[in-house]
Amino acid sequence: MIYNQNKIQMKSNFKYIFGLALLTVGIAACEDEDKNPLNVFELEDSAAPYVRIVIDETIVAKSDLSNSTFSGTVDDPSDNVASWDLSVTLESGGVSTDTVALTTVTTFPSDITIPYTDIASALGITVDDISGGDFIRFLGRSTGIDGTVTTVENYSATVTGQPEQLQAFNFIVLVKCSPITGTTVPGTWVIEMQDLFGDGWDGAFVTFEIDGVATDYTFTAGDAATFNVDVPNGTSELVISYTSGAFEEEHVYTIETPDGEVLGPFGPNPSPCIN
């Protein structure tokens, strides 16, 4: 009984903190609108040394890391950048590695191609240490022809938070779970979910991505739920992933393949990928 009361209180506190966080974000957004970030394009004599990047792929499968490259094209739309330095950090489970330098570009536009094996080596790890659900975060720093140094901190979120800006100062590549192999893919898959406290999954969910089309499965009340997922004949790729919510120590699930093999249990505190 005491545990139940504590848990209910914890969830009440969580909702309060979550609401307060939303309020804080809203206030910050309003304040952000009042900022006067460095001018990017309008005034020729005072435009910031802005760099744009078009990335070829913003998502890479874990299984492809050993033979894939990070590639894209960087450009200087205001024609006032002397150099652009690119660094990288790996974010895994909410923890970031140290940020290390990768390359410097001095000619615009330029194509950059860096194997993920080289990126891992720069971080002091191998691609085997990078997991599905991790983020590879890239940080850029530009130096203008007048010596002005610009980083993500010089711009408000209205610039760096909009994908259409193609900003080259703070961007990510997502490492997604590898496709399912070693079993029959078409057929009926069964997800058995359990919540050890008995009140649903607190925002967590399992995703089945069938040939690029993703569907999320979760439950919001009770101690268990079952979902049958029909994967059509002709499906070429199935990716199964888990997205965490609150109270991860309560979440457990198994997955049965069309061949009858039971994978798991996964959890408590499930990982982002099952393979």
VEXZAMI-538242 format. One record per residue (C-alpha): residue number from 1; residue in three letters; chain; x, y, z. Coordinates in steps of 0.001 Angstrom, whole numbers. Layout:
! VEXZAMI-538242
[NUM, 'ALA', 'A', [X, Y, Z]] ...
END
This chain:
! VEXZAMI-538242
[1, 'MET', 'A', [0, 0, 0]] [2, 'ILE', 'A', [2816, 2408, 860]] [3, 'TYR', 'A', [4513, 1621, -2445]] [4, 'ASN', 'A', [1292, 2309, -4341]] [5, 'GLN', 'A', [826, 5624, -2590]] [6, 'ASN', 'A', [4423, 6592, -3310]] [7, 'LYS', 'A', [4051, 5590, -6949]] [8, 'ILE', 'A', [860, 7606, -7359]] [9, 'GLN', 'A', [2562, 10583, -5735]] [10, 'MET', 'A', [5572, 10158, -8033]] [11, 'LYS', 'A', [3352, 10149, -11089]] [12, 'SER', 'A', [1491, 13188, -9845]] [13, 'ASN', 'A', [4812, 14925, -9346]] [14, 'PHE', 'A', [5938, 13823, -12803]] [15, 'LYS', 'A', [2853, 15345, -14417]] [16, 'TYR', 'A', [3410, 18563, -12460]] [17, 'ILE', 'A', [7068, 18737, -13498]] [18, 'PHE', 'A', [6153, 17933, -17104]] [19, 'GLY', 'A', [3570, 20737, -17138]] [20, 'LEU', 'A', [6054, 23130, -15585]] [21, 'ALA', 'A', [8608, 22143, -18233]] [22, 'LEU', 'A', [6116, 22890, -21000]] [23, 'LEU', 'A', [5385, 26269, -19445]] [24, 'THR', 'A', [9099, 27015, -19240]] [25, 'VAL', 'A', [9585, 26050, -22888]] [26, 'GLY', 'A', [6680, 28305, -23853]] [27, 'ILE', 'A', [8170, 31239, -21971]] [28, 'ALA', 'A', [11581, 30561, -23507]] [29, 'ALA', 'A', [10021, 30461, -26959]] [30, 'CYS', 'A', [8377, 33830, -26372]] [31, 'GLU', 'A', [11672, 35249, -25160]] [32, 'ASP', 'A', [13385, 33725, -28173]] [33, 'GLU', 'A', [11103, 35713, -30466]] [34, 'ASP', 'A', [12421, 38858, -28828]] [35, 'LYS', 'A', [16057, 37971, -29477]] [36, 'ASN', 'A', [18023, 39743, -32152]] [37, 'PRO', 'A', [20204, 36980, -33561]] [38, 'LEU', 'A', [23020, 37698, -35965]] [39, 'ASN', 'A', [21763, 38798, -39336]] [40, 'VAL', 'A', [22121, 35991, -41850]] [41, 'PHE', 'A', [21397, 37397, -45285]] [42, 'GLU', 'A', [19777, 40823, -45346]] [43, 'LEU', 'A', [22575, 43363, -44802]] [44, 'GLU', 'A', [25590, 42710, -46992]] [45, 'ASP', 'A', [27997, 44598, -44745]] [46, 'SER', 'A', [26914, 42874, -41512]] [47, 'ALA', 'A', [25712, 39412, -42514]] [48, 'ALA', 'A', [26921, 36661, -40198]] [49, 'PRO', 'A', [29246, 33991, -41638]] [50, 'TYR', 'A', [26439, 31480, -42128]] [51, 'VAL', 'A', [27028, 27987, -43520]] [52, 'ARG', 'A', [24383, 25646, -44872]] [53, 'ILE', 'A', [24626, 21889, -45289]] [54, 'VAL', 'A', [22567, 19456, -47344]] [55, 'ILE', 'A', [23028, 15956, -45876]] [56, 'ASP', 'A', [22589, 12954, -48154]] [57, 'GLU', 'A', [21151, 10723, -45389]] [58, 'THR', 'A', [19943, 11853, -41959]] [59, 'ILE', 'A', [19265, 8285, -40789]] [60, 'VAL', 'A', [21645, 5325, -40903]] [61, 'ALA', 'A', [20974, 1752, -39814]] [62, 'LYS', 'A', [23312, 310, -37217]] [63, 'SER', 'A', [24063, -2611, -39513]] [64, 'ASP', 'A', [25224, -192, -42229]] [65, 'LEU', 'A', [27661, 1823, -40111]] [66, 'SER', 'A', [30687, -267, -41029]] [67, 'ASN', 'A', [30307, 399, -44754]] [68, 'SER', 'A', [28475, 3753, -44899]] [69, 'THR', 'A', [29685, 7340, -44973]] [70, 'PHE', 'A', [28437, 10636, -43655]] [71, 'SER', 'A', [28218, 12838, -46728]] [72, 'GLY', 'A', [26782, 16166, -47765]] [73, 'THR', 'A', [27444, 19534, -49360]] [74, 'VAL', 'A', [28294, 22694, -47425]] [75, 'ASP', 'A', [27830, 26152, -48883]] [76, 'ASP', 'A', [28330, 29778, -47920]] [77, 'PRO', 'A', [25211, 31656, -49110]] [78, 'SER', 'A', [26540, 35089, -48083]] [79, 'ASP', 'A', [29997, 34535, -49594]] [80, 'ASN', 'A', [31715, 35777, -46448]] [81, 'VAL', 'A', [33082, 32617, -44772]] [82, 'ALA', 'A', [36800, 31914, -44578]] [83, 'SER', 'A', [36496, 28489, -42929]] [84, 'TRP', 'A', [34030, 26077, -41331]] [85, 'ASP', 'A', [35118, 23562, -38675]] [86, 'LEU', 'A', [33085, 20400, -38056]] [87, 'SER', 'A', [33148, 18479, -34769]] [88, 'VAL', 'A', [31155, 15473, -33550]] [89, 'THR', 'A', [29828, 13873, -30368]] [90, 'LEU', 'A', [27823, 10685, -29777]] [91, 'GLU', 'A', [24667, 10797, -27659]] [92, 'SER', 'A', [23669, 7424, -26230]] [93, 'GLY', 'A', [21044, 6966, -23540]] [94, 'GLY', 'A', [21069, 10680, -22783]] [95, 'VAL', 'A', [24853, 10711, -22224]] [96, 'SER', 'A', [27223, 12501, -24618]] [97, 'THR', 'A', [30834, 11675, -25372]] [98, 'ASP', 'A', [33489, 14359, -25550]] [99, 'THR', 'A', [33266, 16534, -28659]] [100, 'VAL', 'A', [36120, 15958, -31104]] [101, 'ALA', 'A', [37200, 17711, -34308]] [102, 'LEU', 'A', [36516, 16039, -37672]] [103, 'THR', 'A', [37387, 18324, -40579]] [104, 'THR', 'A', [37804, 21915, -41777]] [105, 'VAL', 'A', [36394, 23315, -45020]] [106, 'THR', 'A', [37861, 26439, -46630]] [107, 'THR', 'A', [36317, 26308, -50122]] [108, 'PHE', 'A', [32605, 26773, -50763]] [109, 'PRO', 'A', [30629, 24946, -51946]] [110, 'SER', 'A', [32382, 21718, -50925]] [111, 'ASP', 'A', [31381, 18085, -50709]] [112, 'ILE', 'A', [32349, 16229, -47547]] [113, 'THR', 'A', [32528, 12463, -47186]] [114, 'ILE', 'A', [33589, 10829, -43915]] [115, 'PRO', 'A', [33215, 7077, -43291]] [116, 'TYR', 'A', [31380, 6301, -40065]] [117, 'THR', 'A', [34299, 4062, -39140]] [118, 'ASP', 'A', [36505, 7186, -39165]] [119, 'ILE', 'A', [33954, 9091, -37084]] [120, 'ALA', 'A', [33893, 6287, -34527]] [121, 'SER', 'A', [37693, 6194, -34486]] [122, 'ALA', 'A', [37833, 9954, -33846]] [123, 'LEU', 'A', [35524, 9380, -30859]] [124, 'GLY', 'A', [37828, 6678, -29552]] [125, 'ILE', 'A', [35370, 3835, -30202]] [126, 'THR', 'A', [34344, 1462, -33002]] [127, 'VAL', 'A', [31077, 1314, -34910]] [128, 'ASP', 'A', [30209, -1758, -32807]] [129, 'ASP', 'A', [29962, 589, -29819]] [130, 'ILE', 'A', [27258, 2652, -31548]] [131, 'SER', 'A', [23723, 1396, -30920]] [132, 'GLY', 'A', [20347, 1814, -32526]] [133, 'GLY', 'A', [18638, 4819, -30971]] [134, 'ASP', 'A', [21893, 6763, -30633]] [135, 'PHE', 'A', [22363, 10221, -32115]] [136, 'ILE', 'A', [25534, 11316, -33883]] [137, 'ARG', 'A', [25539, 15067, -33268]] [138, 'PHE', 'A', [27583, 17374, -35475]] [139, 'LEU', 'A', [28607, 20856, -34342]] [140, 'GLY', 'A', [29886, 23482, -36748]] [141, 'ARG', 'A', [31889, 26668, -36240]] [142, 'SER', 'A', [32399, 29231, -38981]] [143, 'THR', 'A', [35000, 31967, -39210]] [144, 'GLY', 'A', [34144, 34954, -41392]] [145, 'ILE', 'A', [36552, 36705, -43702]] [146, 'ASP', 'A', [36512, 39515, -41134]] [147, 'GLY', 'A', [37529, 37099, -38368]] [148, 'THR', 'A', [34037, 36789, -36829]] [149, 'VAL', 'A', [33558, 33370, -35214]] [150, 'THR', 'A', [30040, 31935, -35269]] [151, 'THR', 'A', [28631, 28858, -33487]] [152, 'VAL', 'A', [25122, 27605, -32728]] [153, 'GLU', 'A', [25052, 29940, -29718]] [154, 'ASN', 'A', [24987, 32963, -32027]] [155, 'TYR', 'A', [21617, 32009, -33460]] [156, 'SER', 'A', [18203, 31739, -31859]] [157, 'ALA', 'A', [16113, 28574, -32108]] [158, 'THR', 'A', [14031, 30227, -34835]] [159, 'VAL', 'A', [17054, 29743, -37088]] [160, 'THR', 'A', [18687, 26554, -35813]] [161, 'GLY', 'A', [15431, 24734, -35063]] [162, 'GLN', 'A', [13972, 24947, -38551]] [163, 'PRO', 'A', [15061, 22219, -41005]] [164, 'GLU', 'A', [14484, 24490, -43995]] [165, 'GLN', 'A', [17349, 26701, -42800]] [166, 'LEU', 'A', [19749, 23796, -43466]] [167, 'GLN', 'A', [21995, 25213, -40740]] [168, 'ALA', 'A', [25448, 23637, -40388]] [169, 'PHE', 'A', [26015, 24474, -36715]] [170, 'ASN', 'A', [24067, 21820, -34756]] [171, 'PHE', 'A', [22504, 18849, -36545]] [172, 'ILE', 'A', [22184, 15097, -36071]] [173, 'VAL', 'A', [22212, 11759, -37818]] [174, 'LEU', 'A', [19987, 9151, -36154]] [175, 'VAL', 'A', [21228, 5584, -35852]] [176, 'LYS', 'A', [18171, 3408, -36265]] [177, 'CYS', 'A', [17678, -226, -35400]] [178, 'SER', 'A', [18784, -2796, -37951]] [179, 'PRO', 'A', [16161, -4633, -40022]] [180, 'ILE', 'A', [14958, -8002, -38722]] [181, 'THR', 'A', [16861, -10978, -40147]] [182, 'GLY', 'A', [17070, -14700, -39464]] [183, 'THR', 'A', [13339, -15329, -39336]] [184, 'THR', 'A', [10249, -15204, -41531]] [185, 'VAL', 'A', [9207, -11573, -41921]] [186, 'PRO', 'A', [5746, -11779, -43568]] [187, 'GLY', 'A', [3022, -13092, -41294]] [188, 'THR', 'A', [1546, -12288, -37901]] [189, 'TRP', 'A', [3827, -10934, -35182]] [190, 'VAL', 'A', [2544, -10843, -31603]] [191, 'ILE', 'A', [3560, -8184, -29072]] [192, 'GLU', 'A', [2920, -9067, -25423]] [193, 'MET', 'A', [3315, -5988, -23216]] [194, 'GLN', 'A', [3397, -5915, -19426]] [195, 'ASP', 'A', [3474, -3057, -16926]] [196, 'LEU', 'A', [4794, -4183, -13554]] [197, 'PHE', 'A', [2848, -1488, -11689]] [198, 'GLY', 'A', [-365, -2097, -13597]] [199, 'ASP', 'A', [-1134, 1340, -15021]] [200, 'GLY', 'A', [1, 1245, -18641]] [201, 'TRP', 'A', [3248, 2181, -20296]] [202, 'ASP', 'A', [3626, 5831, -19239]] [203, 'GLY', 'A', [4292, 7134, -22771]] [204, 'ALA', 'A', [6537, 4304, -23997]] [205, 'PHE', 'A', [5762, 2400, -27206]] [206, 'VAL', 'A', [6982, -266, -29614]] [207, 'THR', 'A', [7270, 658, -33292]] [208, 'PHE', 'A', [6911, -1682, -36260]] [209, 'GLU', 'A', [8308, -37, -39375]] [210, 'ILE', 'A', [7231, -1986, -42456]] [211, 'ASP', 'A', [9015, -859, -45625]] [212, 'GLY', 'A', [9370, 2620, -44175]] [213, 'VAL', 'A', [5815, 2940, -42806]] [214, 'ALA', 'A', [5853, 3096, -39000]] [215, 'THR', 'A', [3063, 2171, -36567]] [216, 'ASP', 'A', [3340, 2599, -32785]] [217, 'TYR', 'A', [1845, 207, -30204]] [218, 'THR', 'A', [1259, 981, -26530]] [219, 'PHE', 'A', [-1362, 830, -23766]] [220, 'THR', 'A', [-2401, 3422, -21210]] [221, 'ALA', 'A', [-4158, 1419, -18482]] [222, 'GLY', 'A', [-3997, -2009, -16859]] [223, 'ASP', 'A', [-1101, -4405, -16429]] [224, 'ALA', 'A', [-892, -6041, -19866]] [225, 'ALA', 'A', [-1826, -5729, -23530]] [226, 'THR', 'A', [-1469, -7894, -26638]] [227, 'PHE', 'A', [-1173, -6697, -30240]] [228, 'ASN', 'A', [-1206, -8777, -33422]] [229, 'VAL', 'A', [788, -7105, -36194]] [230, 'ASP', 'A', [204, -8412, -39705]] [231, 'VAL', 'A', [3238, -7977, -41948]] [232, 'PRO', 'A', [2160, -8394, -45592]] [233, 'ASN', 'A', [3684, -10788, -48085]] [234, 'GLY', 'A', [6242, -9017, -50203]] [235, 'THR', 'A', [7575, -6916, -47324]] [236, 'SER', 'A', [11266, -6321, -47918]] [237, 'GLU', 'A', [12238, -4718, -44617]] [238, 'LEU', 'A', [10907, -4815, -41060]] [239, 'VAL', 'A', [12431, -2710, -38293]] [240, 'ILE', 'A', [11245, -3087, -34683]] [241, 'SER', 'A', [12212, -474, -32099]] [242, 'TYR', 'A', [11295, 694, -28613]] [243, 'THR', 'A', [10844, 4305, -27472]] [244, 'SER', 'A', [11057, 4961, -23754]] [245, 'GLY', 'A', [8602, 6882, -21588]] [246, 'ALA', 'A', [8507, 7414, -17819]] [247, 'PHE', 'A', [9007, 4703, -15152]] [248, 'GLU', 'A', [11019, 2476, -17469]] [249, 'GLU', 'A', [11633, -8, -14675]] [250, 'GLU', 'A', [7999, -1140, -15098]] [251, 'HIS', 'A', [8023, -1926, -18826]] [252, 'VAL', 'A', [8543, -5472, -20139]] [253, 'TYR', 'A', [7576, -7026, -23451]] [254, 'THR', 'A', [8123, -10031, -25698]] [255, 'ILE', 'A', [7653, -10453, -29430]] [256, 'GLU', 'A', [6623, -13683, -31136]] [257, 'THR', 'A', [7702, -14132, -34755]] [258, 'PRO', 'A', [5520, -15719, -37469]] [259, 'ASP', 'A', [7680, -18850, -36989]] [260, 'GLY', 'A', [6558, -19097, -33346]] [261, 'GLU', 'A', [9886, -18019, -31848]] [262, 'VAL', 'A', [9518, -15783, -28774]] [263, 'LEU', 'A', [12034, -12937, -28610]] [264, 'GLY', 'A', [12740, -11431, -25220]] [265, 'PRO', 'A', [11705, -10662, -22614]] [266, 'PHE', 'A', [12921, -7111, -23131]] [267, 'GLY', 'A', [12964, -4996, -19996]] [268, 'PRO', 'A', [12597, -3735, -17409]] [269, 'ASN', 'A', [14309, -670, -18915]] [270, 'PRO', 'A', [14182, -2016, -22496]] [271, 'SER', 'A', [16840, -1021, -25000]] [272, 'PRO', 'A', [15864, 882, -28182]] [273, 'CYS', 'A', [16463, -2165, -30408]] [274, 'ILE', 'A', [15713, -5862, -30104]] [275, 'ASN', 'A', [18553, -6920, -32431]] 
END
